[in-house]
Amino acid sequence: MSAIALEHVSKHWGAAVAVDDASFAAPAGSFVVLLGPSGCGKSTTLRMIAGLDTPSTGRILIDGRDVTQLPPAQRRISMVFQSYALFPHLDVRENILFGLKVRREPARDHARRLARVADLLGLTQLLDRKPSQLSGGQQQRVALGRAIIAETPVCLMDEPLSNLDAQLRHEMRREIRALQQKLGITMVYVTHDQTEAMSMADQVVLLNTGRIEQDATPAELYARPATLFAARFIGTPPMNIVSAPGRDDLKLGVRPEHVRITDAGGLAAVVQSAEYFGADTIVTCSAGADTIAARVPGRHELAPGTAVSLQWDADARHFFDAATGRRRDDIRSGQVEAPHHAGQRERRTTP
């Protein structure tokens, strides 16, 4: 049984559609990420799971129970907000215990549960401090502690790391994932950051303008994007999308890390820029009307205007319908020509 299931859920604000016919399931004990750009409906979806917003249509089930019309307190969930929502006048101890006291859970259990959570999160020495005396990472841990101490089977997180610097975000990603696996809870996590999604999730639900573009594992999102949007949203830099030679009805996608730069024998191109990042260099080239990025290992000093040749393997190609943007896996060998090769054309097999 899925810990969480959405069945054809929509949310309308007057004429505006925030979430449009969303359906997905989160298996028990899984880490599910709702990913997408600002305004795609991911936070609204999380709020409906939490009971903070009510769906316009559809059903939400938690552990097989229809909770669509139930208030948050009856859903057996905990939630971590983007702002942490700590009480500035309470110390760490009281912030963590606040929910237990509001729900009037037995006081005899408070000390045991607090000690367990504080030990898990490394907060034991900070229990007497106020939020203003904590770093951003420590405040995030207190917010996590308040959620974990509730001992609910489902935890929801709404962009919890967005207020942290890059180094802390990296550390907290590891800590949150390890904590979720250790506790065995089901976690639904909202972010616009694909790095968080790809490094933390068992399952990614990618949203765009209120609709689910793809629901898949991180590996499948990368290897087999279902739409042009998914292809461009996942990957750094994003997938190159160019016109398919000889086929006006198709778009061709190739990831920058699969593009090779050679002296001859491939697609003629001209370097626009070369950005060195230490482990690799992003070389952006123009090839006719198309712009193609190549992510190549090490340092490459290529001046703008340098003529180069671009190559990629046939099995690195992805094809999409030019009209619908949907992935096309029905393209067969010989149906799409390879790029121009210095005055000649060559046919390559497709995957």
FILUM-987928 format. One record per residue (C-alpha): residue in three letters; residue number from 1; x negated, y, z. Coordinates in steps of 0.001 Angstrom, whole numbers. Example, Ala and Ser with C-alpha at 12.3 -4.5 7.8 and 13.67 -1.06 7.14 Angstrom:
<sites>
SITE    r    k     east    north       up
SITE  ALA    1   -12300    -4500     7800
SITE  SER    2   -13670    -1060     7140
</sites>
This chain:
<sites>
SITE    r    k     east    north       up
SITE  MET    1        0        0        0
SITE  SER    2    -1213     3500     -825
SITE  ALA    3    -1777     5855     2075
SITE  ILE    4     -409     8735        3
SITE  ALA    5     1693     8686    -3160
SITE  LEU    6     3154    11527    -5189
SITE  GLU    7     5965    10670    -7586
SITE  HIS    8     6769    13236   -10285
SITE  VAL    9     6210    16151    -7918
SITE  SER   10     6729    19703    -9188
SITE  LYS   11     6681    23078    -7488
SITE  HIS   12     8281    26160    -9000
SITE  TRP   13     8065    29715    -7733
SITE  GLY   14    10928    31262    -9667
SITE  ALA   15     9959    31016   -13333
SITE  ALA   16     6333    30203   -12479
SITE  VAL   17     5314    26538   -12360
SITE  ALA   18     2537    25855    -9838
SITE  VAL   19     2607    22040   -10078
SITE  ASP   20     4191    20230   -13014
SITE  ASP   21     5280    16570   -12715
SITE  ALA   22     2253    15359   -10728
SITE  SER   23     1996    11660    -9885
SITE  PHE   24     -957     9920    -8247
SITE  ALA   25    -1733     7541    -5387
SITE  ALA   26    -4510     7607    -2789
SITE  PRO   27    -5417     4117    -1514
SITE  ALA   28    -5816     3695     2226
SITE  GLY   29    -9331     4557     3390
SITE  SER   30   -10256     6358      163
SITE  PHE   31   -11749     9789     -430
SITE  VAL   32    -9640    11569    -3063
SITE  VAL   33   -10606    14962    -4458
SITE  LEU   34    -8156    17376    -6065
SITE  LEU   35   -10392    19251    -8502
SITE  GLY   36    -9776    22144   -10847
SITE  PRO   37   -10205    25867   -11490
SITE  SER   38    -8500    28601    -9480
SITE  GLY   39    -4750    28622   -10032
SITE  CYS   40    -4544    25016   -11260
SITE  GLY   41    -2194    23892    -8456
SITE  LYS   42    -4578    21870    -6287
SITE  SER   43    -4014    23807    -3031
SITE  THR   44     -258    23866    -3634
SITE  THR   45     -354    20096    -4069
SITE  LEU   46    -2239    19718     -789
SITE  ARG   47      217    22013      999
SITE  MET   48     3119    19865     -218
SITE  ILE   49     1414    16729     1102
SITE  ALA   50      933    18525     4419
SITE  GLY   51     4560    19679     4547
SITE  LEU   52     3660    23377     4430
SITE  ASP   53     5480    23691     1079
SITE  THR   54     8471    21685     -152
SITE  PRO   55     8477    20196    -3674
SITE  SER   56    11030    21515    -6131
SITE  THR   57    11358    17998    -7541
SITE  GLY   58     9858    14575    -6846
SITE  ARG   59     8898    12567    -3756
SITE  ILE   60     5894    12358    -1425
SITE  LEU   61     5226     9129      470
SITE  ILE   62     2747     8554     3315
SITE  ASP   63     2175     4913     4253
SITE  GLY   64     5241     4014     2212
SITE  ARG   65     7517     6406     4098
SITE  ASP   66     9300     9201     2236
SITE  VAL   67     8156    12394     3983
SITE  THR   68     9281    14878     1322
SITE  GLN   69    11630    16717     3675
SITE  LEU   70     9803    16075     6949
SITE  PRO   71     7981    18853     8837
SITE  PRO   72     4170    18622     9185
SITE  ALA   73     4343    17403    12796
SITE  GLN   74     6183    14248    11720
SITE  ARG   75     3786    13246     8924
SITE  ARG   76      868    11908    11026
SITE  ILE   77    -1738    13995     9240
SITE  SER   78    -4487    16417    10237
SITE  MET   79    -5771    19335     8186
SITE  VAL   80    -8932    21417     7875
SITE  PHE   81    -8458    24873     6391
SITE  GLN   82   -10826    26975     4298
SITE  SER   83   -10972    29659     7008
SITE  TYR   84   -11650    27098     9818
SITE  ALA   85    -8808    28806    11805
SITE  LEU   86   -10680    28698    15118
SITE  PHE   87    -9361    30657    18094
SITE  PRO   88   -12038    33271    18913
SITE  HIS   89   -11058    33511    22607
SITE  LEU   90   -11365    29742    23198
SITE  ASP   91   -14612    27835    23560
SITE  VAL   92   -15496    24814    21419
SITE  ARG   93   -13998    22397    23932
SITE  GLU   94   -10618    24139    23997
SITE  ASN   95   -10551    24649    20233
SITE  ILE   96   -10989    20922    19683
SITE  LEU   97    -8451    19973    22344
SITE  PHE   98    -5877    22569    21303
SITE  GLY   99    -3799    20268    19119
SITE  LEU  100    -3670    17514    21721
SITE  LYS  101    -2389    19969    24323
SITE  VAL  102      226    21470    22006
SITE  ARG  103     1508    17989    21183
SITE  ARG  104     1416    17150    24907
SITE  GLU  105     -589    13994    24405
SITE  PRO  106    -1664    12280    27668
SITE  ALA  107    -4275    14387    29462
SITE  ARG  108    -6005    11258    30756
SITE  ASP  109    -7219    10543    27203
SITE  HIS  110    -8570    14018    26469
SITE  ALA  111   -12043    13602    27962
SITE  ARG  112   -12694    10283    26215
SITE  ARG  113   -11533    11531    22830
SITE  LEU  114   -13423    14805    23179
SITE  ALA  115   -16660    13018    24102
SITE  ARG  116   -16336    10710    21081
SITE  VAL  117   -15701    13553    18627
SITE  ALA  118   -18414    15788    20084
SITE  ASP  119   -20923    12943    19807
SITE  LEU  120   -19910    12162    16213
SITE  LEU  121   -20323    15791    15135
SITE  GLY  122   -23305    16777    17243
SITE  LEU  123   -21305    19273    19312
SITE  THR  124   -21953    17932    22796
SITE  GLN  125   -24347    20756    23705
SITE  LEU  126   -22054    23441    22236
SITE  LEU  127   -18767    22754    24032
SITE  ASP  128   -18978    25884    26211
SITE  ARG  129   -19725    28296    23360
SITE  LYS  130   -17250    30603    21631
SITE  PRO  131   -16904    30544    17815
SITE  SER  132   -18792    33849    17531
SITE  GLN  133   -21827    32132    19041
SITE  LEU  134   -21885    29421    16373
SITE  SER  135   -23376    29221    12898
SITE  GLY  136   -21144    28631     9883
SITE  GLY  137   -22010    24950     9827
SITE  GLN  138   -21276    24579    13527
SITE  GLN  139   -17904    26301    13117
SITE  GLN  140   -17116    23878    10306
SITE  ARG  141   -17918    20964    12600
SITE  VAL  142   -15562    22335    15253
SITE  ALA  143   -12773    22541    12651
SITE  LEU  144   -13536    18953    11665
SITE  GLY  145   -13513    17910    15312
SITE  ARG  146   -10070    19382    15852
SITE  ALA  147    -8798    17300    12930
SITE  ILE  148   -10594    14080    13884
SITE  ILE  149    -9528    14115    17527
SITE  ALA  150    -5910    13840    16393
SITE  GLU  151    -6752    10270    15263
SITE  THR  152    -4351    10402    12337
SITE  PRO  153    -4820     8030     9385
SITE  VAL  154    -4752    10898     6867
SITE  CYS  155    -6898    14057     6841
SITE  LEU  156    -6400    16914     4367
SITE  MET  157    -9128    19455     3567
SITE  ASP  158    -8608    22703     1655
SITE  GLU  159   -11977    23933      280
SITE  PRO  160   -13627    23555     3702
SITE  LEU  161   -17158    24366     2509
SITE  SER  162   -16518    27463      409
SITE  ASN  163   -17735    29836     3140
SITE  LEU  164   -21110    28123     3559
SITE  ASP  165   -24390    28775     1752
SITE  ALA  166   -25740    26276     -770
SITE  GLN  167   -28001    24408     1656
SITE  LEU  168   -25292    24008     4289
SITE  ARG  169   -22786    22907     1653
SITE  HIS  170   -25172    20148      601
SITE  GLU  171   -25645    18977     4186
SITE  MET  172   -21944    19136     5050
SITE  ARG  173   -20983    17173     1928
SITE  ARG  174   -23082    14279     3182
SITE  GLU  175   -21765    14588     6736
SITE  ILE  176   -18096    14714     5752
SITE  ARG  177   -18401    11741     3409
SITE  ALA  178   -20303     9689     6002
SITE  LEU  179   -17750    10590     8660
SITE  GLN  180   -14818     9601     6442
SITE  GLN  181   -16404     6225     5701
SITE  LYS  182   -17287     5601     9342
SITE  LEU  183   -13761     6387    10562
SITE  GLY  184   -12025     4649     7658
SITE  ILE  185    -9501     7451     7233
SITE  THR  186    -7831     8530     4013
SITE  MET  187    -9068    11971     3004
SITE  VAL  188    -7629    14315      376
SITE  TYR  189   -10067    17115     -347
SITE  VAL  190    -9460    20227    -2470
SITE  THR  191   -12314    21935    -4295
SITE  HIS  192   -13131    23837    -7478
SITE  ASP  193   -16736    22622    -7272
SITE  GLN  194   -17407    19647    -9531
SITE  THR  195   -20612    18841    -7619
SITE  GLU  196   -18584    18238    -4465
SITE  ALA  197   -16102    16118    -6368
SITE  MET  198   -18662    13998    -8204
SITE  SER  199   -20873    13410    -5151
SITE  MET  200   -18170    12713    -2549
SITE  ALA  201   -15106    11185    -4165
SITE  ASP  202   -13905     7652    -4728
SITE  GLN  203   -11201     9120    -6940
SITE  VAL  204   -10890    12529    -8643
SITE  VAL  205    -7555    14047    -9656
SITE  LEU  206    -8422    16773   -12159
SITE  LEU  207    -5762    19464   -12526
SITE  ASN  208    -5281    22214   -15092
SITE  THR  209    -2397    24720   -15149
SITE  GLY  210     -391    22572   -12739
SITE  ARG  211     -721    19308   -14635
SITE  ILE  212    -2975    16312   -14037
SITE  GLU  213    -5546    16096   -16829
SITE  GLN  214    -7175    12907   -15575
SITE  ASP  215    -7070    10653   -12519
SITE  ALA  216   -10224     8544   -12403
SITE  THR  217   -13451     7696   -10628
SITE  PRO  218   -16313    10205   -10948
SITE  ALA  219   -18171     7780   -13219
SITE  GLU  220   -15210     7452   -15586
SITE  LEU  221   -14625    11202   -15646
SITE  TYR  222   -18176    11678   -16827
SITE  ALA  223   -18388     8723   -19205
SITE  ARG  224   -14868     8829   -20706
SITE  PRO  225   -13208    12234   -20307
SITE  ALA  226    -9563    11938   -21300
SITE  THR  227    -9208    15464   -22713
SITE  LEU  228   -11235    18351   -24036
SITE  PHE  229   -10589    20166   -20759
SITE  ALA  230   -11990    17255   -18733
SITE  ALA  231   -14983    17002   -21053
SITE  ARG  232   -15843    20675   -20597
SITE  PHE  233   -15061    20878   -16871
SITE  ILE  234   -17250    17943   -15812
SITE  GLY  235   -20978    18226   -16367
SITE  THR  236   -23654    20900   -16009
SITE  PRO  237   -23981    22351   -18546
SITE  PRO  238   -20577    21297   -19905
SITE  MET  239   -20199    18947   -22833
SITE  ASN  240   -20916    20407   -26249
SITE  ILE  241   -17745    20495   -28350
SITE  VAL  242   -18258    21008   -32077
SITE  SER  243   -16417    20375   -35307
SITE  ALA  244   -16627    16757   -36465
SITE  PRO  245   -18353    16642   -39890
SITE  GLY  246   -15849    15757   -42564
SITE  ARG  247   -12846    15542   -40224
SITE  ASP  248   -10789    18669   -39589
SITE  ASP  249    -8477    16711   -37288
SITE  LEU  250   -11261    15847   -34810
SITE  LYS  251   -13595    17515   -32353
SITE  LEU  252   -16930    15938   -31534
SITE  GLY  253   -18324    16003   -27998
SITE  VAL  254   -21926    15344   -26930
SITE  ARG  255   -23327    15955   -23461
SITE  PRO  256   -26405    18235   -23321
SITE  GLU  257   -28482    15549   -21579
SITE  HIS  258   -27918    13275   -24575
SITE  VAL  259   -29211    15815   -27113
SITE  ARG  260   -32846    15478   -28222
SITE  ILE  261   -34963    18250   -29734
SITE  THR  262   -37229    17143   -32571
SITE  ASP  263   -39161    18751   -35399
SITE  ALA  264   -37114    17178   -38192
SITE  GLY  265   -34645    14453   -39096
SITE  GLY  266   -31559    15738   -37341
SITE  LEU  267   -29190    18686   -37270
SITE  ALA  268   -30952    21911   -38241
SITE  ALA  269   -30565    24542   -35512
SITE  VAL  270   -32101    27766   -34210
SITE  VAL  271   -32997    28349   -30558
SITE  GLN  272   -31013    31077   -28796
SITE  SER  273   -32488    30699   -25305
SITE  ALA  274   -34480    28335   -23092
SITE  GLU  275   -33806    28355   -19334
SITE  TYR  276   -36273    26502   -17111
SITE  PHE  277   -34860    24995   -13879
SITE  GLY  278   -37842    23020   -12635
SITE  ALA  279   -36827    19433   -13354
SITE  ASP  280   -35466    20314   -16780
SITE  THR  281   -34888    23045   -19338
SITE  ILE  282   -31555    24052   -20871
SITE  VAL  283   -32133    24937   -24509
SITE  THR  284   -29187    26652   -26194
SITE  CYS  285   -29161    26526   -29987
SITE  SER  286   -26973    27716   -32841
SITE  ALA  287   -26143    25293   -35635
SITE  GLY  288   -24012    27026   -38191
SITE  ALA  289   -20872    28223   -36413
SITE  ASP  290   -21459    25910   -33443
SITE  THR  291   -23434    26462   -30245
SITE  ILE  292   -25141    23358   -28833
SITE  ALA  293   -26977    23034   -25521
SITE  ALA  294   -29683    20448   -24907
SITE  ARG  295   -30809    19486   -21415
SITE  VAL  296   -34362    18221   -21775
SITE  PRO  297   -36735    16997   -19035
SITE  GLY  298   -39577    19215   -17871
SITE  ARG  299   -40603    22621   -19140
SITE  HIS  300   -40122    23665   -22759
SITE  GLU  301   -41143    27131   -23887
SITE  LEU  302   -39155    27760   -27052
SITE  ALA  303   -38836    31350   -28198
SITE  PRO  304   -35505    32614   -29542
SITE  GLY  305   -35391    32152   -33298
SITE  THR  306   -37457    28944   -33291
SITE  ALA  307   -36206    26401   -35831
SITE  VAL  308   -35568    22967   -34325
SITE  SER  309   -33780    19736   -35150
SITE  LEU  310   -31165    18177   -32842
SITE  GLN  311   -30422    14465   -32571
SITE  TRP  312   -28229    12196   -30468
SITE  ASP  313   -27347     8517   -30476
SITE  ALA  314   -24099     7329   -32000
SITE  ASP  315   -22915     5888   -28688
SITE  ALA  316   -23323     9304   -27028
SITE  ARG  317   -20486    10754   -29117
SITE  HIS  318   -16954    11436   -27870
SITE  PHE  319   -14051    12206   -30189
SITE  PHE  320   -10977    14283   -29399
SITE  ASP  321    -7853    15147   -31343
SITE  ALA  322    -8239    18721   -32556
SITE  ALA  323    -4523    19441   -32152
SITE  THR  324    -3733    17820   -28785
SITE  GLY  325    -7151    17780   -27138
SITE  ARG  326    -6649    14119   -26158
SITE  ARG  327    -9450    11557   -26354
SITE  ARG  328    -9557     9415   -29503
SITE  ASP  329   -10944     5919   -29078
SITE  ASP  330    -9562     4667   -32382
SITE  ILE  331   -12311     6174   -34556
SITE  ARG  332   -14142     3418   -36395
SITE  SER  333   -17583     3098   -37967
SITE  GLY  334   -18088     5286   -41022
SITE  GLN  335   -15055     7486   -40419
SITE  VAL  336   -17118    10447   -39220
SITE  GLU  337   -20249    11712   -40900
SITE  ALA  338   -23393    12510   -38970
SITE  PRO  339   -24767    16074   -38910
SITE  HIS  340   -26614    17564   -41883
SITE  HIS  341   -30158    16290   -42325
SITE  ALA  342   -32328    18677   -44345
SITE  GLY  343   -30437    18423   -47596
SITE  GLN  344   -28874    14995   -47086
SITE  ARG  345   -26034    13385   -45185
SITE  GLU  346   -26235    10162   -43243
SITE  ARG  347   -23474     8057   -41796
SITE  ARG  348   -23788     6794   -38227
SITE  THR  349   -21714     4203   -36488
SITE  THR  350   -19395     5280   -33714
SITE  PRO  351   -19099     3564   -30333
</sites>
